[in-house]
Amino acid sequence: MTNEESRASAPEVIAGLGGALSKGARVRAVATLVVGVAGAVFVAALWWTEPGPLPVLTQLAFGLLTLVCLAWAAYGTWLLRSRVPLFATDRVVAAWIGLTASVLVGGLLIGTVAQRGTATGTWGVIATVAVLVAVSAVLVVRAHARRAALLRRERALSGDDPSPGAPR
């Protein structure tokens, strides 16, 4: 048997990846699920136990933070239930959750601080939100690039690459 005869094709290798998440990936998925649920329960408990009626922006903030925590819990659940190779789809989904949360919570913070009318505080919050959104956007771009690279590699290995002379 030669070395070329013992090589598995790309579809065989991908099929072999099957349903097994690595131990580290399982731990990260469980941690994401647990922290998401715990955060949602904590924020919702704070919201529900407020003694009096809250201002509209405060209620919006509580609802938004609860929603973000539930999104992370759903993401952790999805990771644990995935039984196919993800090709970095998990990174793309996590990056988009982070960017969405940064934009929504940041907008709420800027609106709240602007409503109170302190110029110094407003510029500090705007700068902080801008950094958070920029970092989140970079993570989205990197996640998409990683996924594209893995999919290109899969196509090249399976022989489905439409451009045989394309760089690898």
C-alpha positions as CSV (number, residue, x, y, z in Angstrom):
1,M,0.0,0.0,0.0
2,T,1.5,3.3,-1.0
3,N,1.1,6.6,0.8
4,E,-1.4,7.9,-1.8
5,E,-3.6,4.9,-1.3
6,S,-3.9,5.4,2.4
7,R,-5.0,9.1,2.1
8,A,-8.6,9.8,2.8
9,S,-10.5,12.1,0.6
10,A,-11.8,15.5,1.9
11,P,-15.4,14.3,2.2
12,E,-14.2,11.2,4.2
13,V,-12.1,13.4,6.5
14,I,-15.1,15.8,7.0
15,A,-17.4,12.9,7.7
16,G,-14.9,11.7,10.2
17,L,-15.2,15.0,12.1
18,G,-18.8,14.1,12.7
19,G,-20.4,15.0,15.9
20,A,-17.5,15.3,18.3
21,L,-16.7,18.6,19.8
22,S,-13.2,18.9,21.3
23,K,-13.1,19.0,25.1
24,G,-12.1,22.7,25.0
25,A,-15.0,23.5,22.7
26,R,-17.5,21.7,24.9
27,V,-16.2,23.5,28.0
28,R,-16.5,26.9,26.2
29,A,-20.0,26.0,24.9
30,V,-21.2,25.0,28.4
31,A,-19.6,28.1,30.0
32,T,-21.3,30.3,27.4
33,L,-24.6,28.6,28.1
34,V,-24.3,28.8,31.9
35,V,-23.1,32.4,31.9
36,G,-25.8,33.5,29.5
37,V,-28.6,31.9,31.5
38,A,-27.1,33.2,34.8
39,G,-26.8,36.7,33.4
40,A,-30.4,36.7,32.1
41,V,-31.7,35.4,35.4
42,F,-29.6,38.0,37.4
43,V,-30.7,41.0,35.2
44,A,-34.3,39.9,35.1
45,A,-34.3,39.4,38.9
46,L,-32.9,42.9,39.4
47,W,-35.6,44.3,37.0
48,W,-38.5,42.5,38.6
49,T,-37.5,43.4,42.1
50,E,-37.3,47.2,41.6
51,P,-39.6,48.8,44.2
52,G,-41.2,51.3,41.9
53,P,-41.9,52.1,38.3
54,L,-38.7,52.6,36.3
55,P,-38.0,55.2,33.6
56,V,-38.5,54.0,30.1
57,L,-34.8,54.0,29.2
58,T,-34.0,52.0,32.3
59,Q,-36.7,49.4,31.4
60,L,-35.3,49.3,27.8
61,A,-31.8,48.8,29.3
62,F,-32.9,45.9,31.5
63,G,-34.8,44.3,28.6
64,L,-31.8,44.7,26.2
65,L,-29.3,43.3,28.7
66,T,-31.7,40.3,29.3
67,L,-32.0,39.8,25.6
68,V,-28.2,39.9,25.1
69,C,-27.7,37.3,27.9
70,L,-30.4,35.0,26.3
71,A,-28.6,35.4,22.9
72,W,-25.4,34.1,24.5
73,A,-27.3,31.2,26.1
74,A,-28.9,30.3,22.8
75,Y,-25.4,30.4,21.2
76,G,-24.0,28.0,23.8
77,T,-26.9,25.7,23.3
78,W,-26.5,25.8,19.5
79,L,-22.8,24.9,19.9
80,L,-23.6,21.9,22.1
81,R,-26.2,20.6,19.7
82,S,-24.2,21.0,16.6
83,R,-23.1,17.7,15.2
84,V,-21.5,18.8,12.0
85,P,-18.2,20.6,11.3
86,L,-18.9,24.3,11.8
87,F,-16.0,25.7,9.6
88,A,-15.8,28.7,11.9
89,T,-19.5,29.4,11.7
90,D,-19.5,29.6,15.5
91,R,-16.9,32.4,15.4
92,V,-19.1,34.3,12.9
93,V,-22.2,33.9,15.0
94,A,-20.4,34.9,18.2
95,A,-18.8,38.0,16.5
96,W,-22.2,39.2,15.2
97,I,-23.8,38.7,18.7
98,G,-20.9,40.8,20.1
99,L,-21.2,43.5,17.5
100,T,-25.0,43.7,17.9
101,A,-24.8,43.9,21.6
102,S,-22.1,46.6,21.5
103,V,-24.1,48.7,19.1
104,L,-27.4,48.4,21.0
105,V,-26.1,48.8,24.5
106,G,-23.7,51.5,23.3
107,G,-26.5,53.4,21.7
108,L,-28.6,53.1,24.8
109,L,-25.7,54.4,27.0
110,I,-25.0,57.3,24.7
111,G,-28.8,58.2,24.7
112,T,-29.0,58.0,28.5
113,V,-25.9,60.1,29.1
114,A,-26.9,62.6,26.4
115,Q,-30.3,63.0,28.0
116,R,-28.7,63.8,31.3
117,G,-26.7,66.6,29.6
118,T,-23.1,66.2,31.0
119,A,-20.7,67.0,28.1
120,T,-17.7,65.4,29.7
121,G,-19.5,62.2,30.5
122,T,-21.1,62.1,27.0
123,W,-17.7,62.2,25.2
124,G,-16.2,59.6,27.5
125,V,-19.1,57.2,26.8
126,I,-19.0,57.9,23.1
127,A,-15.3,57.2,23.0
128,T,-15.7,53.9,25.0
129,V,-18.6,52.8,22.8
130,A,-16.6,53.6,19.7
131,V,-13.8,51.4,20.9
132,L,-16.1,48.6,21.7
133,V,-17.9,48.8,18.4
134,A,-14.6,49.0,16.5
135,V,-13.2,45.9,18.3
136,S,-16.4,44.0,17.6
137,A,-16.4,45.0,14.0
138,V,-12.8,43.8,13.6
139,L,-13.8,40.5,15.2
140,V,-16.6,40.1,12.7
141,V,-14.3,40.7,9.8
142,R,-11.7,38.3,11.2
143,A,-14.4,35.6,11.8
144,H,-15.7,35.9,8.2
145,A,-12.1,35.8,6.8
146,R,-11.4,32.6,8.9
147,R,-14.6,31.0,7.7
148,A,-13.9,31.9,4.1
149,A,-10.3,30.5,4.4
150,L,-11.6,27.2,5.8
151,L,-14.3,26.9,3.1
152,R,-11.7,27.6,0.4
153,R,-9.5,24.9,1.9
154,E,-12.4,22.4,2.0
155,R,-13.2,23.1,-1.7
156,A,-9.5,22.8,-2.7
157,L,-9.2,19.4,-0.8
158,S,-12.4,18.1,-2.3
159,G,-11.5,19.1,-5.8
160,D,-14.5,21.4,-6.1
161,D,-12.4,24.5,-6.4
162,P,-13.6,26.4,-9.6
163,S,-10.2,28.0,-10.1
164,P,-7.5,25.3,-10.1
165,G,-4.7,27.9,-10.3
166,A,-6.0,29.9,-7.3
167,P,-3.6,30.5,-4.4
168,R,-4.1,28.4,-1.4
